[in-house]
């Protein structure tokens, strides 16, 4: 279950292991957004008793959300709490929204189509396609 899709403000939840392969874990649900669509994956931690494991990568493959941990889990039976790095998530949410606002404005005013975007650690990139017949009339200096 992709809890991040239902509520992007969830910061912590209890989960159960579905499958385990070394440092790769699939849980019955997750609050971690996987890498994809120009967005980086969430960062955070898995807490199990006194042990804390860093989530170093999250990806979606064959319909499953796979969490890569910094080391294998020591216990597969103990309760697990997952916790995202909220400042990282919120920064990415702001970049994501900003990219939509910019591309929407440029589409509405200049019929520009967003062809690609990428959110990085400290910036975001947006690629646009403009009609050749209007590109000379676009005030790029003012837009910037």
C-alpha atoms as one frame of an Amber mdcrd trajectory, in Angstrom:
protein
   0.000   0.000   0.000   1.433   3.353  -1.079   0.554   5.582   1.870   2.580
   8.493   0.411   0.063   8.663  -2.459  -2.879   8.930  -0.071  -1.315  11.448
   2.307   2.064  13.020   1.517   2.247  14.467   5.049   2.571  11.115   6.863
   5.970  11.110   8.536   5.948   7.815  10.441   4.088   4.503  10.505   4.349
   0.911  11.699   4.886  -1.732   9.003   5.337  -5.478   8.514   7.901  -7.247
   6.310   6.521  -8.871   3.156   9.850 -10.016   1.705  13.512  -9.681   2.540
  16.618 -10.184   0.392  19.771  -8.987   2.141  19.489  -5.198   2.431  16.380
  -5.070   0.181  13.032  -5.082   1.976   9.422  -4.934   0.826   6.897  -3.888
   3.471   3.109  -4.295   3.548   2.823  -0.510   3.158   5.146   2.451   2.872
   5.382   6.190   3.349   8.576   6.321   1.255   8.178   7.782  -2.239  10.246
   5.738  -4.740  12.540   7.339  -7.308  10.772   8.070 -10.584   9.186  10.662
 -12.812  12.062  13.080 -12.343  11.758  12.992  -8.566  14.296  11.537  -6.142
  13.205   8.953  -3.610  12.512   9.800  -0.011  15.204   9.415   2.607  14.701
   8.293   6.157  15.049   5.493   8.664  13.637   2.160   9.751  13.532   1.674
  13.527  13.392  -1.794  15.026  13.820  -1.951  18.777  17.102  -0.188  19.565
  18.391  -0.572  15.996  18.118   2.204  13.419  18.644   1.443   9.726  19.071
   4.151   7.113  16.925   3.877   3.981  19.461   4.618   1.233  17.298   4.012
  -1.840  13.659   3.322  -2.685  12.446   2.098  -6.061   9.343   0.587  -7.561
   9.810  -2.624  -9.518   7.104  -4.962 -10.764   4.514  -3.197  -8.608   6.531
  -3.537  -5.389   8.201  -0.731  -3.446  11.699  -1.932  -2.563  13.527  -0.250
   0.323  17.306  -0.569   0.297  18.769  -0.308   3.790  22.320   0.553   4.832
  22.657  -2.989   6.252  20.495  -6.135   6.558  17.819  -6.274   9.247  18.911
  -8.251  12.322  15.419  -9.395  13.328  12.495 -10.186  11.032   9.917 -10.626
  13.803  10.204  -7.423  15.833   7.921  -4.418  15.174   9.211  -1.933  12.606
   8.599   1.805  12.470   9.478   3.711   9.303  10.194   7.417   9.449  10.897
   9.735   6.530  13.306  12.658   6.513  10.617  15.343   6.551  12.830  18.273
   5.520  13.964  16.312   2.408  10.376  15.333   1.541   9.030  18.853   1.999
  11.796  20.380  -0.119  10.986  17.940  -2.930   7.260  18.679  -2.606   7.991
  22.411  -3.040  10.197  21.809  -6.097   7.539  19.524  -7.596   4.801  22.128
  -7.121   7.013  24.907  -8.480   7.770  22.922 -11.635   4.028  22.479 -12.228
   3.355  26.189 -11.646   6.110  27.284 -14.042   5.175  24.791 -16.750   1.464
  25.670 -16.385   2.174  29.382 -16.718   4.374  28.881 -19.783   1.824  26.577
 -21.388  -1.022  29.021 -20.754   0.860  32.072 -22.079   3.196  30.584 -24.712
   1.786  27.124 -25.471   5.049  25.614 -24.190   5.076  21.917 -23.418   7.103
  20.509 -20.538   9.177  17.681 -22.015  11.276  16.747 -19.000  12.005  17.743
 -15.420  14.396  16.641 -12.726  14.584  17.464  -9.020  18.114  17.462  -7.626
  19.474  17.986  -4.108  19.600  21.789  -4.289  17.846  22.739  -7.538  15.321
  21.578 -10.110  15.430  21.565 -13.910  12.594  21.968 -16.410  12.868  21.411
 -20.158  10.286  23.025 -22.412   9.352  22.867 -26.091   8.139  26.080 -27.746
   6.589  26.462 -31.214   9.179  27.694 -33.699   6.792  30.450 -34.891   6.565
  32.142 -31.468   9.959  31.450 -29.932  11.370  34.774 -31.172   8.577  36.689
 -29.384   9.045  35.164 -25.948  10.583  37.589 -23.396  12.981  35.089 -21.828
  14.846  37.793 -19.863  11.582  38.935 -18.243  10.469  35.368 -17.545  13.713
  34.564 -15.836
